[in-house]
C-alpha cells in the first residue's frame, strides 16, 4: 500500500490572510470576512520503486513555473513556436440530463450546472524555445512569472503540489430559536499539479528519456452574485451566489534531455496592474507632469501557462 512522505516544514506554508467577502446582511459579516491560504507539497512513492531508483541513483528534478501573461504576450509566445508541433484537445459542453417526472420528486428541488467548452494545449520546448518563452513573459509589464518549489520524482512515482485558498460565502439562512443564523459554505480557489515520470531504457551513463505525465487542476471563483430569499425572516434576506469554475487539464509527453513541457489550460483571470506611474524626471515637471504619467491601475486579462523543466540526475560513480 503506498505511503506518503511529508516534505520539509519550510515547504508547507499555512497562513491566514484577510479578505473582503461582500455580504448583504449584518448577521453574515462575521462569517464571511476572511480567507484561508495553504500551500503544500507531497510525494507518494511505492516501496518497490523507491528502492529501485535509490539503487541506481537516478531521480528527476522538475522546475515548475507558472506564467500569467497578457493576451499580446501569449500571442507572441505561440508565434515563436512550431505550429505543426502544437497539440490541442477540445472537450465540447455535455448535454443536459433529462429529469424523469414519473419518479417521485421532492416538493422543491433544483440543480444548477454551467457547461462550457474546455481546451488544453501542450508543446515540447527545446532549451532555446524555453528561454524565449520565459524572456517574453519577463519582458512584458503586464505579465508575471511565479517560480514554485522544485519537485523531485523517482521513477514511476507521483508527486503533487497544491496552492489553496479557501473562501467562505453566506449562501443561505435558517431560523433557529427565535433567531436567524447564516449558512456558510466554503469554496476552494486551488491550483493543483500532479506529475508522474517513467524512464525509458538507455545506455549506461547516458541520461534516459522520460515520459512525463501531468494533471493540472485550476479552481477559481469567477463571480459572486447576490440573491434574495423569502419566508425566513420578516424582511427579505440577501445571500451570496458564488460562481466557481473547475478546469482540469492533462498532458503526457516523451521528453529527451534538455526538453521542457508547456501546458496551456486556457484559463484566464482579470488582474489589476499597478498604480499610476510616469517618467521619473518628466512626470515631476510643473504643468507637464500629467502629460508624462500613465493612469492606473489598469485591468488586464492574464492567461495561465505552465512550464515544466525536468532534469535527470545520475549519481556519480
C-alpha positions as CSV (number, residue, x, y, z in Angstrom):
1,X,0.0,0.0,0.0
2,X,1.5,3.4,-0.9
3,X,2.6,5.6,1.9
4,X,3.0,9.4,1.9
5,X,6.3,11.2,2.6
6,X,6.0,14.7,4.0
7,X,8.4,17.3,2.7
8,X,10.4,19.6,5.0
9,X,8.3,22.0,7.0
10,X,9.5,25.1,5.1
11,X,7.8,23.8,2.0
12,X,4.4,23.7,3.8
13,X,3.1,27.2,4.3
14,X,-0.1,27.9,6.2
15,X,-1.2,31.5,6.6
16,X,-4.5,33.2,7.4
17,X,-5.0,36.2,5.1
18,X,-7.6,39.0,5.4
19,X,-10.1,39.2,2.7
20,X,-13.2,41.1,1.8
21,X,-16.3,39.0,1.1
22,X,-19.3,41.1,0.3
23,X,-22.4,40.3,2.3
24,X,-25.9,41.8,2.2
25,X,-26.7,41.2,5.9
26,X,-25.0,42.4,9.1
27,X,-25.6,39.0,10.7
28,X,-23.5,37.4,8.0
29,X,-20.5,39.7,8.1
30,X,-18.7,37.9,10.9
31,X,-18.9,34.6,9.0
32,X,-17.5,35.9,5.7
33,X,-14.6,38.3,6.3
34,X,-11.6,36.1,5.9
35,X,-9.9,33.6,3.7
36,X,-7.5,30.7,4.5
37,X,-4.5,30.0,2.3
38,X,-2.4,26.9,2.3
39,X,0.4,25.6,0.0
40,X,1.6,22.0,0.3
41,X,4.0,19.7,-1.5
42,X,4.0,15.9,-1.2
43,X,5.0,12.7,-2.8
44,X,3.7,9.1,-2.6
45,X,6.3,6.6,-3.8
46,X,5.8,2.9,-3.6
47,X,8.4,0.9,-1.6
48,X,9.5,-1.2,-4.7
49,X,10.0,1.8,-7.0
50,X,11.7,3.8,-4.2
51,X,14.3,1.1,-3.7
52,X,14.8,0.6,-7.4
53,X,15.5,4.3,-8.0
54,X,17.6,4.6,-4.9
55,X,19.8,1.7,-6.0
56,X,20.7,3.2,-9.4
57,X,20.9,6.7,-8.1
58,X,18.6,8.2,-10.7
59,X,16.0,10.9,-9.9
60,X,14.1,13.6,-11.7
61,X,14.2,17.2,-10.6
62,X,11.3,19.3,-12.1
63,X,11.4,23.1,-12.0
64,X,7.8,24.4,-12.1
65,X,7.0,27.9,-13.3
66,X,3.5,29.5,-13.5
67,X,3.2,32.2,-16.1
68,X,0.4,34.7,-16.1
69,X,0.7,36.6,-19.4
70,X,-1.4,39.2,-21.1
71,X,-3.0,38.4,-24.5
72,X,-0.4,40.2,-26.5
73,X,2.5,38.2,-24.9
74,X,0.6,35.0,-25.2
75,X,0.2,35.5,-29.0
76,X,3.9,36.3,-29.2
77,X,4.8,33.1,-27.4
78,X,2.7,31.0,-29.8
79,X,4.1,32.9,-32.8
80,X,7.6,31.7,-31.8
81,X,6.7,28.0,-31.7
82,X,6.5,25.4,-34.4
83,X,2.8,25.4,-35.4
84,X,2.9,21.8,-36.5
85,X,4.1,20.6,-33.1
86,X,1.4,22.4,-31.1
87,X,-1.2,19.8,-29.8
88,X,-4.6,20.9,-28.6
89,X,-7.6,18.9,-27.3
90,X,-11.1,20.2,-27.1
91,X,-13.9,19.0,-24.9
92,X,-17.3,20.3,-26.0
93,X,-20.1,21.0,-23.5
94,X,-22.0,18.0,-22.2
95,X,-25.7,17.5,-22.9
96,X,-28.1,18.4,-20.2
97,X,-29.6,15.3,-18.3
98,X,-33.3,15.0,-18.6
99,X,-35.4,14.7,-15.4
100,X,-37.8,11.8,-15.2
101,X,-41.0,13.3,-14.0
102,X,-42.6,9.9,-13.5
103,X,-40.3,9.3,-10.5
104,X,-41.1,10.6,-7.0
105,X,-39.6,14.1,-6.7
106,X,-39.1,16.2,-3.6
107,X,-41.5,19.2,-3.1
108,X,-38.8,21.6,-4.2
109,X,-35.6,20.7,-5.9
110,X,-33.1,22.5,-8.2
111,X,-29.8,21.7,-9.8
112,X,-27.6,24.4,-11.3
113,X,-24.8,23.4,-13.7
114,X,-22.8,25.6,-16.0
115,X,-21.3,23.9,-19.1
116,X,-18.6,25.4,-21.3
117,X,-16.2,24.0,-23.9
118,X,-12.8,23.2,-22.4
119,X,-9.5,23.1,-24.2
120,X,-5.8,22.3,-23.3
121,X,-2.7,22.9,-25.4
122,X,0.7,21.3,-24.9
123,X,4.1,21.7,-26.6
124,X,7.5,20.2,-26.2
125,X,10.0,23.1,-25.8
126,X,13.7,22.9,-26.7
127,X,16.1,24.8,-24.4
128,X,16.2,27.7,-26.9
129,X,12.3,27.9,-27.1
130,X,12.1,27.6,-23.3
131,X,14.4,30.6,-22.8
132,X,12.5,32.5,-25.4
133,X,9.1,31.9,-23.8
134,X,10.4,32.9,-20.4
135,X,12.1,36.0,-21.7
136,X,8.9,37.2,-23.4
137,X,6.9,36.8,-20.1
138,X,9.6,38.6,-18.0
139,X,9.8,41.4,-20.5
140,X,6.1,42.1,-20.5
141,X,5.0,44.7,-17.9
142,X,1.5,43.1,-17.9
143,X,2.7,39.6,-17.1
144,X,4.4,37.9,-14.2
145,X,6.3,34.6,-13.5
146,X,5.9,32.6,-10.3
147,X,8.6,30.0,-9.6
148,X,7.2,27.2,-7.4
149,X,9.3,24.8,-5.3
150,X,11.1,22.2,-7.3
151,X,9.6,18.7,-7.3
152,X,11.8,15.6,-7.0
153,X,10.4,12.4,-8.6
154,X,11.5,8.8,-8.5
155,X,11.0,6.5,-11.5
156,X,7.3,5.5,-11.7
157,X,6.2,7.6,-8.7
158,X,3.9,10.6,-8.5
159,X,4.3,14.0,-6.8
160,X,1.7,16.6,-6.0
161,X,1.9,20.4,-5.4
162,X,-1.1,22.4,-4.3
163,X,-1.7,26.1,-3.7
164,X,-5.0,26.6,-1.9
165,X,-7.2,29.5,-0.9
166,X,-10.4,28.8,0.9
167,X,-13.2,31.4,0.8
168,X,-16.4,31.3,2.9
169,X,-19.7,32.5,1.5
170,X,-23.1,33.1,3.1
171,X,-25.3,31.1,0.8
172,X,-28.5,31.0,2.9
173,X,-30.2,31.5,6.3
174,X,-32.1,29.3,8.7
175,X,-34.5,30.1,11.6
176,X,-33.3,28.8,14.9
177,X,-34.6,29.6,18.4
178,X,-36.3,32.9,17.5
179,X,-33.2,34.0,15.6
180,X,-31.8,33.8,12.1
181,X,-28.4,32.2,11.5
182,X,-26.4,32.4,8.3
183,X,-25.5,29.2,6.4
184,X,-21.8,29.4,5.4
185,X,-20.3,27.4,2.6
186,X,-16.5,27.3,1.9
187,X,-15.3,27.1,-1.7
188,X,-11.7,26.5,-2.8
189,X,-9.6,28.5,-5.1
190,X,-6.9,26.0,-5.9
191,X,-4.1,25.3,-8.3
192,X,-3.0,21.6,-8.0
193,X,-0.3,19.9,-10.1
194,X,0.2,16.2,-10.1
195,X,3.1,14.5,-12.0
196,X,4.5,11.1,-12.6
197,X,7.6,10.2,-14.7
198,X,8.8,7.0,-16.2
199,X,12.3,6.4,-17.6
200,X,13.0,4.8,-20.9
201,X,15.9,2.3,-21.3
202,X,19.2,3.9,-22.1
203,X,22.9,3.1,-22.3
204,X,24.9,3.1,-19.1
205,X,26.0,6.7,-18.2
206,X,23.6,8.3,-20.7
207,X,20.6,10.3,-19.3
208,X,17.5,8.3,-20.4
209,X,14.4,9.9,-22.0
210,X,11.3,10.1,-19.8
211,X,7.6,10.1,-20.2
212,X,6.2,12.9,-18.2
213,X,2.5,12.7,-17.3
214,X,0.8,15.6,-15.5
215,X,-2.6,16.8,-14.4
216,X,-3.3,20.4,-13.7
217,X,-6.5,21.4,-11.8
218,X,-7.4,25.0,-11.6
219,X,-10.4,26.1,-9.4
220,X,-11.4,29.8,-9.5
221,X,-14.2,32.0,-8.2
222,X,-15.4,33.8,-11.3
223,X,-18.0,35.9,-9.8
224,X,-20.1,36.5,-6.7
225,X,-23.7,37.4,-7.3
226,X,-26.4,38.1,-4.8
227,X,-29.9,36.5,-4.4
228,X,-32.9,37.3,-2.2
229,X,-34.6,34.6,-0.1
230,X,-38.1,35.0,1.4
231,X,-40.1,33.4,4.2
232,X,-37.3,33.1,6.8
233,X,-37.4,36.5,8.4
234,X,-39.9,39.4,8.4
235,X,-37.8,41.1,5.7
236,X,-36.2,39.5,2.6
237,X,-32.6,38.4,3.2
238,X,-29.7,38.7,0.8
239,X,-27.4,35.8,0.2
240,X,-24.3,35.2,-1.9
241,X,-24.2,33.1,-5.0
242,X,-20.5,32.3,-5.9
243,X,-19.8,31.1,-9.4
244,X,-16.9,28.6,-9.3
245,X,-15.0,27.3,-12.4
246,X,-13.1,24.0,-12.2
247,X,-10.7,23.2,-15.1
248,X,-8.7,20.0,-15.3
249,X,-6.0,19.7,-18.0
250,X,-3.9,16.6,-18.6
251,X,-0.9,16.1,-20.8
252,X,1.7,13.4,-21.5
253,X,4.9,13.8,-23.5
254,X,8.1,11.9,-24.0
255,X,10.9,14.3,-23.3
256,X,14.6,14.0,-24.2
257,X,17.4,15.5,-22.2
258,X,17.1,19.3,-22.3
259,X,13.5,19.5,-23.3
260,X,10.7,21.0,-21.3
261,X,6.9,20.9,-21.4
262,X,4.5,23.8,-21.9
263,X,0.9,23.3,-20.8
264,X,-1.8,25.9,-21.6
265,X,-5.1,25.1,-19.8
266,X,-6.8,28.1,-21.4
267,X,-7.6,29.6,-18.0
268,X,-7.6,33.4,-17.7
269,X,-8.2,35.9,-15.0
270,X,-8.7,39.7,-14.9
271,X,-6.0,41.4,-12.8
272,X,-5.4,44.9,-11.7
273,X,-1.9,46.1,-12.8
274,X,0.0,48.7,-10.9
275,X,-0.8,52.2,-9.7
276,X,-0.2,55.4,-11.7
277,X,3.4,55.6,-12.9
278,X,5.4,58.0,-15.0
279,X,8.8,59.1,-16.2
280,X,10.9,59.7,-13.1
281,X,12.0,63.1,-14.3
282,X,9.5,64.5,-16.7
283,X,6.5,63.5,-14.6
284,X,7.7,65.9,-11.8
285,X,7.8,69.0,-14.0
286,X,5.1,71.5,-13.3
287,X,2.3,71.7,-15.8
288,X,3.8,68.8,-17.8
289,X,3.6,66.1,-15.2
290,X,0.2,64.9,-16.4
291,X,1.4,64.5,-20.0
292,X,4.1,62.0,-18.9
293,X,2.1,60.0,-16.5
294,X,0.1,56.8,-17.1
295,X,-3.3,56.5,-15.4
296,X,-3.8,53.4,-13.3
297,X,-4.4,50.9,-12.1
298,X,-5.4,49.0,-15.2
299,X,-7.3,45.8,-15.6
300,X,-5.5,43.2,-17.7
301,X,-6.8,39.8,-18.8
302,X,-4.0,37.3,-17.9
303,X,-3.7,33.8,-19.2
304,X,-2.1,30.9,-17.3
305,X,0.8,29.0,-18.9
306,X,2.6,26.2,-17.1
307,X,6.3,25.4,-17.8
308,X,7.8,22.1,-16.5
309,X,11.6,21.8,-16.9
310,X,12.8,18.4,-15.8
311,X,16.4,17.3,-15.4
312,X,17.6,13.8,-14.9
313,X,20.3,13.4,-12.3
314,X,22.6,10.4,-12.2
315,X,24.7,9.5,-9.2
316,X,28.4,9.9,-9.9
317,X,30.2,6.6,-10.0
